[in-house]
Amino acid sequence: MRWQDGRSGGGIEDRRGMGPAGVGGLGVGGVVLALIGYFVFGVDPSTTLSVVGGAPAAQQQQEGARGTPEDEAGRFVDVVSTNVDDVWKAVFRQSGQTYRPPAAVVLYDQATGTGCGTGQAAMGPFYCPNDQTVYLDLSFWQEMQTKLGASSADFAKAYVIAHEFGHHVQTLTGASQKVQQAQRSLGQAEGNRYSVALELQADAAGA
């Protein structure tokens, strides 16, 4: 996958190295529930964060440097995110709508405050609809690098980023909100079915 000559948009907020200061809330139990929800039922981690934590607690939000990171991994995220934004802008324009990019793509390690509660590295990449932000802990990439090799890993990493942008599009179009309403009004089994469908739609959006 060739990405080095791609355009950078500078929409990255880099919180790496800042540590988990200023975050609180769910703890290990919440993370475990979120992981079970994702891997067993296909429920987006941000949804579980919101449900387990209730209304997001007021947290001291960390603010990292904004722009294009200098390291290769950070630049990769910026180039891919900018490309995905460009694609969705064109798709929305064709349908007579205006696309709004995510508020930010946040790079972090360990844990960080989000509009959905505490974001934990153990949950992997996720999108928070409350603050319309994509959160990425790049240690996730290391495992992909080991399992897939360099060239394949780049494609897989780009796919993961595009998947999270797919969740942003679902928020913009109201699809996520409709699924949340269905989860509240229907039984657990039916609500899980809608959640799985939402994940599959995000997969298709990222393809």
Backbone as CSV, one residue per row, in Angstrom:
resi,resn,N_x,N_y,N_z,CA_x,CA_y,CA_z,C_x,C_y,C_z
1,MET,0.840,-1.187,0.000,0.000,0.000,0.000,0.879,1.243,0.000
2,ARG,0.705,2.133,-0.971,1.503,3.349,-1.068,0.710,4.519,-0.477
3,TRP,1.244,5.123,0.538,0.535,6.219,1.189,1.422,7.437,1.438
4,GLN,2.743,7.259,1.322,3.687,8.302,1.728,3.488,9.628,0.987
5,ASP,2.989,9.578,-0.242,2.794,10.805,-1.011,1.381,11.364,-0.884
6,GLY,0.584,10.769,-0.019,-0.789,11.225,0.149,-0.869,12.565,0.870
7,ARG,-2.007,13.205,0.753,-2.211,14.527,1.355,-2.499,14.398,2.846
8,SER,-1.901,15.272,3.637,-2.146,15.320,5.070,-3.096,16.469,5.379
9,GLY,-4.079,16.205,6.224,-5.052,17.240,6.545,-4.780,17.959,7.848
10,GLY,-3.922,17.380,8.696,-3.588,18.019,9.968,-4.676,17.944,11.013
11,GLY,-5.607,16.994,10.867,-6.714,16.885,11.818,-6.449,15.926,12.952
12,ILE,-5.183,15.712,13.289,-4.811,14.752,14.320,-4.537,15.480,15.637
13,GLU,-5.065,14.940,16.729,-4.711,15.427,18.062,-3.890,14.346,18.740
14,ASP,-2.652,14.647,19.050,-1.713,13.651,19.558,-1.592,13.750,21.078
15,ARG,-2.164,12.774,21.789,-2.086,12.723,23.245,-1.101,11.658,23.729
16,ARG,-0.366,11.068,22.820,0.561,10.015,23.211,1.612,10.550,24.185
17,GLY,1.937,9.722,25.167,2.936,10.115,26.148,2.393,10.972,27.272
18,MET,1.116,11.332,27.206,0.534,12.163,28.256,0.041,11.346,29.435
19,GLY,-0.054,10.015,29.251,-0.502,9.161,30.339,-2.000,9.261,30.545
20,PRO,-2.513,8.469,31.481,-3.958,8.425,31.716,-4.463,9.470,32.690
21,ALA,-3.682,10.507,32.970,-4.103,11.517,33.943,-5.380,12.191,33.499
22,GLY,-6.237,12.473,34.472,-7.455,13.215,34.176,-8.598,12.360,33.694
23,VAL,-8.423,11.036,33.704,-9.526,10.183,33.284,-9.994,9.377,34.478
24,GLY,-11.219,8.949,34.408,-11.753,8.143,35.488,-12.935,7.389,34.980
25,GLY,-13.743,6.888,35.864,-15.016,6.339,35.431,-15.090,4.841,35.474
26,LEU,-14.931,4.173,34.342,-15.370,2.797,34.214,-14.491,1.778,34.929
27,GLY,-13.202,1.915,34.832,-12.317,0.933,35.431,-12.288,-0.351,34.619
28,VAL,-11.662,-1.386,35.194,-11.454,-2.646,34.484,-12.775,-3.323,34.144
29,GLY,-13.743,-3.289,35.072,-15.019,-3.958,34.825,-15.716,-3.424,33.594
30,GLY,-15.709,-2.105,33.440,-16.348,-1.507,32.271,-15.655,-1.899,30.986
31,VAL,-14.327,-1.954,31.033,-13.569,-2.354,29.845,-13.878,-3.790,29.469
32,VAL,-13.954,-4.674,30.463,-14.267,-6.089,30.200,-15.636,-6.213,29.538
33,LEU,-16.624,-5.493,30.067,-17.963,-5.525,29.473,-17.939,-5.019,28.038
34,ALA,-17.176,-3.964,27.802,-17.096,-3.416,26.454,-16.458,-4.419,25.499
35,LEU,-15.420,-5.110,25.961,-14.762,-6.113,25.121,-15.699,-7.275,24.816
36,ILE,-16.443,-7.729,25.829,-17.406,-8.807,25.607,-18.463,-8.366,24.607
37,GLY,-18.963,-7.150,24.798,-19.982,-6.642,23.882,-19.487,-6.585,22.455
38,TYR,-18.208,-6.204,22.282,-17.674,-6.071,20.912,-17.426,-7.423,20.260
39,PHE,-16.707,-8.303,20.968,-16.288,-9.563,20.351,-17.387,-10.625,20.314
40,VAL,-18.324,-10.573,21.246,-19.393,-11.573,21.283,-20.621,-11.104,20.504
41,PHE,-21.017,-9.845,20.739,-22.250,-9.355,20.144,-22.026,-8.351,19.015
42,GLY,-20.789,-7.912,18.811,-20.527,-6.933,17.768,-20.969,-5.531,18.135
43,VAL,-21.159,-5.262,19.437,-21.612,-3.945,19.879,-20.430,-2.991,19.910
44,ASP,-20.600,-1.811,19.336,-19.530,-0.824,19.307,-19.116,-0.484,20.733
45,PRO,-17.797,-0.459,21.049,-17.342,-0.173,22.409,-17.872,1.140,22.972
46,SER,-17.998,2.163,22.129,-18.474,3.449,22.635,-19.907,3.351,23.154
47,THR,-20.705,2.465,22.548,-22.067,2.263,23.024,-22.054,1.666,24.426
48,THR,-21.196,0.657,24.635,-21.093,0.038,25.952,-20.579,1.034,26.976
49,LEU,-19.612,1.858,26.588,-19.095,2.869,27.495,-20.207,3.776,27.983
50,SER,-21.069,4.182,27.045,-22.153,5.091,27.405,-23.160,4.424,28.333
51,VAL,-23.464,3.142,28.036,-24.462,2.429,28.831,-23.938,2.139,30.230
52,VAL,-22.711,1.619,30.310,-22.148,1.249,31.608,-21.869,2.478,32.450
53,GLY,-21.369,3.519,31.820,-20.992,4.696,32.571,-22.122,5.681,32.758
54,GLY,-23.281,5.418,32.115,-24.374,6.383,32.176,-23.974,7.618,31.404
55,ALA,-24.442,8.778,31.830,-24.036,10.010,31.192,-22.549,10.197,31.421
56,PRO,-21.794,10.574,30.379,-20.360,10.730,30.531,-20.030,11.683,31.682
57,ALA,-19.170,11.244,32.574,-18.797,12.086,33.702,-17.971,13.264,33.225
58,ALA,-18.115,14.389,33.926,-17.293,15.551,33.610,-15.854,15.205,33.916
59,GLN,-15.001,15.249,32.910,-13.620,14.856,33.066,-12.708,15.986,32.621
60,GLN,-11.519,15.975,33.186,-10.517,16.920,32.729,-9.964,16.391,31.416
61,GLN,-10.426,16.975,30.337,-10.034,16.477,29.028,-8.589,16.844,28.724
62,GLN,-7.806,15.830,28.381,-6.454,16.092,27.940,-6.504,16.755,26.561
63,GLU,-5.598,17.630,26.315,-5.511,18.236,24.993,-4.091,18.075,24.474
64,GLY,-3.979,17.319,23.383,-2.674,17.101,22.804,-2.395,18.079,21.681
65,ALA,-1.215,17.952,21.112,-0.830,18.815,19.992,-1.686,18.474,18.777
66,ARG,-2.143,19.483,18.082,-2.960,19.278,16.881,-2.138,19.566,15.636
67,GLY,-2.392,18.800,14.596,-1.672,18.979,13.344,-1.307,17.632,12.757
68,THR,-0.212,17.584,12.033,0.294,16.341,11.449,1.468,15.852,12.276
69,PRO,1.361,14.675,12.899,2.475,14.151,13.703,3.732,13.963,12.859
70,GLU,4.871,14.009,13.512,6.132,13.882,12.798,6.548,12.437,12.575
71,ASP,6.074,11.511,13.423,6.490,10.123,13.272,5.694,9.444,12.161
72,GLU,6.220,8.349,11.654,5.613,7.668,10.512,4.220,7.144,10.823
73,ALA,4.034,6.565,12.014,2.721,6.019,12.362,1.678,7.123,12.421
74,GLY,2.044,8.260,13.012,1.118,9.373,13.089,0.797,9.958,11.725
75,ARG,1.816,10.068,10.871,1.583,10.591,9.518,0.692,9.648,8.720
76,PHE,0.866,8.347,8.924,0.023,7.361,8.253,-1.443,7.592,8.596
77,VAL,-1.729,7.760,9.893,-3.109,7.995,10.326,-3.648,9.269,9.698
78,ASP,-2.834,10.316,9.635,-3.284,11.590,9.078,-3.601,11.454,7.594
79,VAL,-2.713,10.804,6.845,-2.922,10.649,5.398,-4.178,9.818,5.120
80,VAL,-4.323,8.702,5.822,-5.484,7.836,5.598,-6.776,8.556,6.000
81,SER,-6.757,9.234,7.152,-7.949,9.955,7.603,-8.346,11.039,6.616
82,THR,-7.374,11.745,6.084,-7.656,12.798,5.111,-8.254,12.212,3.839
83,ASN,-7.719,11.071,3.403,-8.240,10.407,2.214,-9.681,9.953,2.416
84,VAL,-9.959,9.371,3.596,-11.321,8.914,3.886,-12.278,10.102,3.920
85,ASP,-11.853,11.201,4.541,-12.670,12.419,4.551,-12.989,12.887,3.130
86,ASP,-11.981,12.881,2.270,-12.172,13.336,0.885,-13.204,12.468,0.167
87,VAL,-13.133,11.165,0.404,-14.083,10.249,-0.242,-15.504,10.548,0.231
88,TRP,-15.687,10.697,1.544,-17.027,10.942,2.064,-17.566,12.317,1.667
89,LYS,-16.691,13.303,1.541,-17.130,14.616,1.059,-17.743,14.488,-0.330
90,ALA,-17.079,13.710,-1.194,-17.572,13.522,-2.558,-18.891,12.756,-2.565
91,VAL,-18.996,11.714,-1.715,-20.227,10.919,-1.651,-21.395,11.774,-1.177
92,PHE,-21.190,12.553,-0.139,-22.249,13.419,0.386,-22.629,14.486,-0.641
93,ARG,-21.623,15.036,-1.322,-21.889,16.079,-2.317,-22.781,15.546,-3.436
94,GLN,-22.543,14.305,-3.840,-23.339,13.712,-4.911,-24.802,13.560,-4.511
95,SER,-25.048,13.427,-3.212,-26.425,13.292,-2.741,-27.010,14.624,-2.266
96,GLY,-26.284,15.708,-2.534,-26.778,17.030,-2.180,-26.642,17.375,-0.710
97,GLN,-25.754,16.680,-0.012,-25.559,16.922,1.421,-24.144,17.414,1.690
98,THR,-23.931,17.906,2.880,-22.617,18.398,3.283,-22.028,17.475,4.337
99,TYR,-20.844,17.017,4.088,-20.152,16.125,5.018,-19.362,16.935,6.039
100,ARG,-19.475,16.569,7.303,-18.683,17.174,8.366,-17.684,16.136,8.872
101,PRO,-16.396,16.414,8.761,-15.393,15.469,9.264,-15.531,15.284,10.770
102,PRO,-14.962,14.218,11.316,-14.939,14.072,12.779,-14.284,15.289,13.424
103,ALA,-14.647,15.577,14.659,-14.052,16.714,15.362,-12.538,16.572,15.450
104,ALA,-12.082,15.339,15.575,-10.643,15.069,15.632,-10.417,13.575,15.507
105,VAL,-9.190,13.220,15.185,-8.719,11.849,15.320,-7.656,11.901,16.414
106,VAL,-7.935,11.276,17.547,-7.060,11.372,18.713,-6.161,10.144,18.797
107,LEU,-4.863,10.378,18.880,-3.898,9.314,19.147,-3.560,9.357,20.633
108,TYR,-3.614,8.214,21.295,-3.338,8.183,22.723,-2.711,6.850,23.089
109,ASP,-2.233,6.750,24.316,-1.807,5.457,24.841,-2.331,5.302,26.260
110,GLN,-2.506,4.062,26.661,-3.032,3.669,27.969,-4.515,4.016,28.097
111,ALA,-4.831,5.268,28.365,-6.224,5.671,28.564,-6.339,7.160,28.336
112,THR,-7.555,7.609,28.023,-7.767,9.035,27.808,-9.232,9.382,28.027
113,GLY,-9.508,10.619,28.352,-10.877,11.055,28.522,-11.563,11.248,27.184
114,THR,-12.818,10.844,27.110,-13.608,11.004,25.889,-15.005,11.468,26.267
115,GLY,-15.770,11.848,25.269,-17.149,12.229,25.500,-18.028,11.068,25.890
116,CYS,-17.500,9.850,25.793,-18.241,8.641,26.145,-17.724,8.013,27.434
117,GLY,-16.882,8.716,28.159,-16.286,8.160,29.351,-14.804,7.923,29.137
118,THR,-14.246,6.972,29.831,-12.819,6.681,29.724,-12.538,5.753,28.558
119,GLY,-11.655,6.172,27.673,-11.215,5.316,26.576,-9.999,4.532,27.015
120,GLN,-10.038,3.210,26.846,-8.953,2.338,27.277,-8.294,1.694,26.070
121,ALA,-6.961,1.584,26.134,-6.222,0.974,25.035,-6.673,-0.454,24.771
122,ALA,-7.107,-1.157,25.840,-7.508,-2.558,25.693,-8.714,-2.719,24.777
123,MET,-9.459,-1.639,24.545,-10.650,-1.721,23.717,-10.336,-1.615,22.235
124,GLY,-9.108,-1.212,21.909,-8.773,-1.031,20.514,-9.354,0.269,19.972
125,PRO,-9.246,0.504,18.675,-9.775,1.735,18.072,-11.286,1.842,18.261
126,PHE,-11.790,3.049,18.488,-13.233,3.231,18.633,-13.627,4.649,18.281
127,TYR,-14.920,4.823,18.041,-15.501,6.129,17.732,-16.486,6.499,18.827
128,CYS,-16.408,7.726,19.312,-17.350,8.208,20.317,-18.333,9.166,19.652
129,PRO,-19.613,8.813,19.576,-20.587,9.695,18.926,-20.867,10.966,19.713
130,ASN,-20.646,10.931,21.029,-20.950,12.106,21.845,-20.059,13.297,21.516
131,ASP,-18.796,13.037,21.206,-17.907,14.133,20.814,-17.467,14.018,19.350
132,GLN,-18.057,13.036,18.635,-17.793,12.828,17.210,-16.281,12.776,16.929
133,THR,-15.603,11.935,17.694,-14.149,11.831,17.603,-13.732,10.372,17.474
134,VAL,-12.725,10.118,16.657,-12.133,8.791,16.501,-10.931,8.698,17.437
135,TYR,-10.842,7.593,18.189,-9.751,7.396,19.149,-8.931,6.175,18.753
136,LEU,-7.610,6.353,18.688,-6.718,5.280,18.266,-5.532,5.172,19.215
137,ASP,-5.341,3.978,19.772,-4.097,3.669,20.474,-3.271,2.830,19.497
138,LEU,-2.131,3.364,19.076,-1.388,2.738,17.987,-0.639,1.478,18.401
139,SER,-0.700,1.106,19.681,-0.124,-0.186,20.056,-0.901,-1.317,19.390
140,PHE,-2.147,-1.023,19.011,-2.971,-1.982,18.276,-2.306,-2.355,16.960
141,TRP,-1.617,-1.364,16.367,-0.953,-1.619,15.084,0.166,-2.655,15.214
142,GLN,0.856,-2.657,16.351,2.005,-3.545,16.517,1.605,-5.008,16.379
143,GLU,0.457,-5.352,16.950,-0.032,-6.723,16.835,-0.367,-7.057,15.390
144,MET,-0.976,-6.094,14.683,-1.305,-6.320,13.284,-0.040,-6.482,12.449
145,GLN,0.981,-5.689,12.780,2.258,-5.771,12.067,2.859,-7.155,12.230
146,THR,2.796,-7.681,13.459,3.380,-8.985,13.739,2.641,-10.098,12.999
147,LYS,1.318,-10.009,12.972,0.513,-11.081,12.390,0.428,-11.017,10.872
148,LEU,0.442,-9.789,10.316,0.172,-9.634,8.890,1.393,-9.293,8.056
149,GLY,2.447,-8.763,8.662,3.580,-8.320,7.876,3.384,-6.873,7.436
150,ALA,4.437,-6.253,6.948,4.443,-4.810,6.692,3.395,-4.358,5.692
151,SER,3.410,-4.911,4.474,2.521,-4.402,3.426,1.058,-4.691,3.737
152,SER,0.759,-5.904,4.187,-0.623,-6.257,4.505,-1.125,-5.472,5.710
153,ALA,-0.235,-5.221,6.675,-0.635,-4.513,7.882,-1.068,-3.089,7.559
154,ASP,-0.403,-2.430,6.627,-0.788,-1.069,6.252,-2.218,-1.039,5.732
155,PHE,-2.572,-1.986,4.897,-3.937,-2.027,4.364,-4.932,-2.282,5.489
156,ALA,-4.590,-3.222,6.382,-5.492,-3.550,7.484,-5.673,-2.352,8.411
157,LYS,-4.596,-1.616,8.682,-4.683,-0.435,9.542,-5.567,0.634,8.901
158,ALA,-5.410,0.821,7.605,-6.240,1.797,6.894,-7.707,1.388,6.950
159,TYR,-7.958,0.096,6.851,-9.337,-0.413,6.905,-9.968,-0.134,8.265
160,VAL,-9.184,-0.325,9.339,-9.695,-0.075,10.683,-10.061,1.401,10.843
161,ILE,-9.205,2.291,10.364,-9.490,3.727,10.447,-10.759,4.051,9.669
162,ALA,-10.872,3.506,8.463,-12.059,3.767,7.644,-13.322,3.230,8.310
163,HIS,-13.207,2.120,9.026,-14.350,1.552,9.747,-14.857,2.532,10.801
164,GLU,-13.934,3.126,11.555,-14.347,4.084,12.583,-14.959,5.337,11.961
165,PHE,-14.463,5.754,10.821,-15.082,6.866,10.098,-16.486,6.474,9.631
166,GLY,-16.668,5.177,9.354,-17.996,4.694,8.984,-18.988,4.924,10.111
167,HIS,-18.545,4.740,11.358,-19.416,5.023,12.503,-19.745,6.518,12.575
168,HIS,-18.785,7.353,12.203,-19.055,8.796,12.186,-20.143,9.115,11.157
169,VAL,-20.046,8.496,10.002,-21.058,8.708,8.963,-22.425,8.240,9.460
170,GLN,-22.460,7.130,10.188,-23.724,6.645,10.748,-24.319,7.647,11.728
171,THR,-23.460,8.354,12.446,-23.948,9.401,13.346,-24.501,10.576,12.553
172,LEU,-23.799,10.962,11.493,-24.246,12.090,10.674,-25.580,11.799,9.991
173,THR,-25.782,10.552,9.564,-27.006,10.196,8.839,-28.156,9.817,9.763
174,GLY,-27.865,9.651,11.063,-28.908,9.281,12.012,-29.079,7.791,12.201
175,ALA,-28.285,6.973,11.509,-28.413,5.516,11.634,-28.093,5.046,13.047
176,SER,-27.045,5.615,13.649,-26.670,5.215,15.008,-27.774,5.548,16.004
177,GLN,-28.368,6.722,15.846,-29.428,7.137,16.756,-30.638,6.212,16.659
178,LYS,-30.952,5.764,15.455,-32.082,4.856,15.270,-31.820,3.508,15.940
179,VAL,-30.583,3.035,15.866,-30.238,1.771,16.506,-30.329,1.914,18.023
180,GLN,-29.878,3.045,18.558,-29.970,3.261,19.999,-31.431,3.283,20.457
181,GLN,-32.289,3.889,19.663,-33.715,3.900,19.995,-34.281,2.484,19.982
182,ALA,-33.863,1.707,18.979,-34.335,0.318,18.883,-33.862,-0.502,20.075
183,GLN,-32.620,-0.264,20.527,-32.089,-0.993,21.668,-32.870,-0.683,22.945
184,ARG,-33.343,0.551,23.057,-34.095,0.928,24.251,-35.524,0.384,24.234
185,SER,-36.098,0.259,23.044,-37.507,-0.127,22.958,-37.710,-1.623,22.735
186,LEU,-36.693,-2.318,22.240,-36.817,-3.746,21.958,-36.077,-4.558,23.005
187,GLY,-36.208,-5.853,22.947,-35.501,-6.732,23.865,-34.020,-6.768,23.554
188,GLN,-33.243,-7.381,24.448,-31.801,-7.426,24.296,-31.379,-8.137,23.010
189,ALA,-32.002,-9.282,22.725,-31.617,-10.046,21.541,-31.827,-9.237,20.270
190,GLU,-32.976,-8.572,20.168,-33.262,-7.781,18.976,-32.351,-6.556,18.912
191,GLY,-32.092,-5.964,20.073,-31.188,-4.819,20.110,-29.790,-5.197,19.680
192,ASN,-29.318,-6.379,20.092,-27.998,-6.850,19.672,-27.946,-7.078,18.169
193,ARG,-29.054,-7.550,17.615,-29.099,-7.781,16.167,-28.910,-6.474,15.409
194,TYR,-29.539,-5.416,15.910,-29.371,-4.110,15.284,-27.929,-3.617,15.418
195,SER,-27.311,-3.865,16.572,-25.931,-3.443,16.786,-24.973,-4.141,15.831
196,VAL,-25.195,-5.449,15.644,-24.364,-6.202,14.703,-24.533,-5.648,13.294
197,ALA,-25.768,-5.336,12.927,-26.018,-4.763,11.602,-25.303,-3.425,11.440
198,LEU,-25.246,-2.636,12.517,-24.561,-1.346,12.475,-23.064,-1.545,12.246
199,GLU,-22.489,-2.559,12.912,-21.068,-2.849,12.723,-20.783,-3.316,11.306
200,LEU,-21.654,-4.156,10.778,-21.460,-4.636,9.414,-21.574,-3.493,8.401
201,GLN,-22.480,-2.563,8.668,-22.610,-1.413,7.784,-21.332,-0.566,7.839
202,ALA,-20.756,-0.404,9.024,-19.500,0.340,9.141,-18.362,-0.388,8.424
203,ASP,-18.394,-1.730,8.468,-17.417,-2.509,7.709,-17.538,-2.217,6.220
204,ALA,-18.772,-2.205,5.732,-19.000,-1.937,4.317,-18.573,-0.519,3.958
205,ALA,-18.795,0.430,4.863,-18.406,1.807,4.610,-16.884,1.951,4.551
206,GLY,-16.188,1.101,5.299,-14.737,1.194,5.319,-14.081,0.435,4.185
207,ALA,-14.846,-0.386,3.479,-14.252,-1.210,2.430,-13.858,-0.385,1.209
